[in-house]
Amino acid sequence: MGSSAEPSDGFKALTGAFLARFFESDITANTDDLKGSFFWLLAALAMPGLFIPWLMVFDWNLIGMIHGPIALREASRAEKAFYLGFAMIASGFLTTITWSSLLPDRRDTLILGALPVTPKTIVQAKLAALGGYILLVAVSMHAMAAFFFGSILATNSGGIFAVRGMLAHFAASCAA
């Protein structure tokens, strides 16, 4: 039976290390400051998605009762466009913070060059870590906003309309 370490162990270890690198920055230089403040940053970035629907709930309910769901969809476009613009700006801001972690640097080449890991495994682990980071950011920023936008805009409609609205808002926010 060959070696005691499986090839997937190296992939898992590298993915975890690369994911941790997304929480490091040259600004904080080897401290855990950015790791703790990153989650507070995500919470702050999620706030507009929570407050916009609650600020508009009375207006949207009135429009929905008087003019119907089609008028409500048209009336809510400005707030949705604002939120999607905000999501794009926030994503750009997070990208500038983590951009240096995307490409291999000198530390990566010195450490990974000595390990018995194929370049294919390194690239796959880097892409998996990037996917995990994007998923973490997207879910933490947009899941609650999608729930509130979908449920408040579907107040006088059926449950299927609310679920469709939530999924559409989440998909649009993540794509933005």
N, C-alpha and C positions, 0 to 999 in steps of 0.2 A: 504494500500500500504506500504510496509516495510520501509526501510530506504531511506534517500534522496540520499545517495551515492551509485552508482552502482559498482558492482564488477570490471568492466573494468577500473574505475577511479583509483583504487589502482594499477592495472597492468600498466596503462599508467604512473602514477607517479613514480612507481618503475623503469620502463624501462628508463625513462628520467634521474632518479637519477643514475642508474647504468651506463648509457651511459656517463654521465658527469664524473663518477669516472674513466673511461678509460683515461680521459685527465688530471687526477691528478697523481702525483708520489711522492714517498718519497724524491726524489731529490729536488723538488721545495716546499715541505711542505706548503700546504694550500695557495699557491699563484696562480694567473692566468697565470703565466709565461709559463707553459707548454702548456696551451690551445692556446695561441697566437703563440708560436714557433712550435707547432705541425703542423699547416697548412703551415708554411714555410718549415718544414721538408718534408711534403708531396709534396710540389712544387719542392723541391730539388730532391726528389726521382723520380719524374716524368720526370726530365730533360734528363736522358740518353735515354729514350724511344722516346723523341722528336728529339734529336740530332743525334742518330745513323742513322736513315733513311735519314736525310738530308745530313749527311756526305757521305753516300754511294749512293746518288741518281744518280750521273753521271756514276759511275761504274755499278750500277744495270741496268740503261737504256741502256748502251752500251752492256752489256751481254744479255739483253732481246732482243735487236734489232739484234744482230749478231747470237746468239746461240739459242734463243727462251725461252719460259717460263719455260721449264723443267730445263734447265741449270741455269736459274735465281733462281729457287727454291733451287737448290743445292748450288749455290754460296752464297745465303743469309743465309744459315744454321748457319754459324759461328756467325754472328751478332745476329741472333735470339737466339742461345744458350747462347751467352754472356748476352743478355738482360734477358733471363729466369733465369740464374744464379744470376744475379744482383737482380732480383725480389725476389728470394728465400732468399738471404742475407738480403735484406731490410725488408722482412717479419719477419725474425728472429730477426733483430734489433728492430723492432716495438714490437714484442712479449716480448722481455726482458724488454722493458719499461713498458708495460701494464700487465705483468704477475701477479703482486700483486693484480690487480683489479679483477682477475677472481674468486678467492675464497673468501668466506665471511670472514671478519676479525672481530676483537673485536668490532669495531664501528658498523658494520652491525648487530651483534648479540644483542648489547645493544639497538639499535634503533628499529630494526625490531622485536625483541622479545616482545616489549611492544605494537606493533600494532596488530590490528585484521586482519592479513593477513595470509593466509594459506601458508605452505611451498611450495606447488605446484605452487602458484602464484609467489612466490619469485624466484623459479627456472625458471619458464617460462619467467619472466621479465628479469632475468639475461641472459638467452639464446637469448631473443629478442634483448637486448642491445648489446650482443656480435655479433649477426648477423648484426645489424645496423652498428656497428663499422667496421666489416670486409667489408661490402658493401661500406662504405664510403672510406676506404683505397683502396680497389680494383678499384673502379671507378675513384678515383682521381689519382691513380698511373698509371693505364693501359688504360684508355679510349682514351686519346689522342695518346698514343703510338700505340695502335691498329689501330686507324684511319690513322696515318702516315705510319706505316708499310704496312697496307693493300692497301692504295691508291698508294703509291710509287711503291710497288712491282707489282701492276696491271696496270701500265701505258699503256702498249700495249695490254692489255686484255680487256674484257668486264666489265660492271658494276657489274654483278652478281659475277664474279671472285673476284672483289675488296671487295664486301660485305662479301663473304665467307672468304676471307683472314682476314678481320677485325675481324669477329666473331671468327675465329679460333685462331688468335693471342690473343684476349681478353680472351677467355676461357683458353688457355694454360698459359697465364700470371697469371690469377687469381688462377688456379690450382697449379701453382708453389708457 
